[in-house]
Amino acid sequence: MIYVFLADGFEVTEALATVDVLRRAKLPVTTVGIGSEEITSSHGITVLPDVVILRNFLLQKLGDRISLKLTKWLQMKLKTM
């Protein structure tokens, strides 16, 4: 399973283009919302992730393959959750 993590302020093209290409390749992809059932991009586009997790779960169990771009903003977001 491949997990693509999404948090408020994510970049639409970086996240959803990655998901699109992986799914077209018939690879198992799950989008994971961090902390909310609705995740809003940096351009105001709201998406509904496949699953939602909280910070504590994220730190304990990540899965075997992760597509995750940790920007400074996301690192700060995780620290404050």
Sequence and secondary structure as in RCSB ss.txt:
>XXXX:A:sequence
MIYVFLADGFEVTEALATVDVLRRAKLPVTTVGIGSEEITSSHGITVLPDVVILRNFLLQKLGDRISLKLTKWLQ
MKLKTM
>XXXX:A:secstr
 EEEEE TT  HHHHHHHHHHHHHTT  EEEEEES SSEE TTS EE  SEEE HHHHHH   SEEE    HHHH
HHHHH 
